[in-house]
Amino acid sequence: SAPALALVRNYIEMGLPEPLHPASDRFFGGADVIVTDVVQPYQRDLIADQPIVLSADSQSGFVPRRRLVVTRHAAELSLLFHEFADRFSREVYETDKYAFFGTLAQAAIDYVAAYGDPDAAQDLLLHVFEEGSHYVLDASAVLDEMGMESE
């Protein structure tokens, strides 16, 4: 996991060479997360109508709910989400994709709330990358401990 994380971080620091992911021309949507640059009415409705979710993750600080990330860097952020999903599918999909993508989305939401929507994508992406890296490394350690080796 560590070498792949270093590669993704390097991509961010170098300015995201084109194309890293074939789906980079569309915004990320899945696992109760929507990334967009302009909010559509149906997206507001999805976020406003939150279902009640009971989850063991609530004890770890993760609150399961739908998340809407609005940033002028939606394409770059979506690319990062797709890169994590592709490169770390074991850590994402063999644990809890809702917690993983929710963690990434919340990191982006918190960054934009604290600092505003940045002119350049790099700082936002690095912040989200750091949160994702912690999740990937922790999930990898848990899966290894459970004897679920990577392919």
C-alpha positions, 0 to 999 in steps of 0.5 A: 500500500505504501508505494502506491500511496506515494505514487498517488501523492506524487501525482498530486504534487506534480499537478495530476498528469492527464489522464490518470483514470478513464472516468476522469471526465465525469464527477464521482457519485457513489457510496452515498457521496456526490462530488460536483461543481454546481449543485442541482436541486435533486442533489439538495433533496438527497442531502436534505432527506437523510435516512437514519443509519445504525452503524458500528462506525459511529463509535469510531467517529464516522457518521454514516450519512449522504455527503455532497461535496461542492468545489470548483475542483470537482473533476480533480477531486473525482479523479482522486476518488477514482484513483483510490478506488482503483489502486486500493480496491481491497482496502476500500471494498473489503472493508466499508466503501461507505465509510471510506468514501464518506471519510474522503468526502468529509475531509473535502467538505471540512477543508472547503468550510475552513479555507474556502474553495481554493483557487488551485486544487493541490492543497484540497487534494493533498488534504483529502489524500492524507485522510484517505491514506490513513484509512488505507493503511489502517484497513490494510493492517486490519485485513492483513491481521485477519489473513486476507492477503492482497492479490 
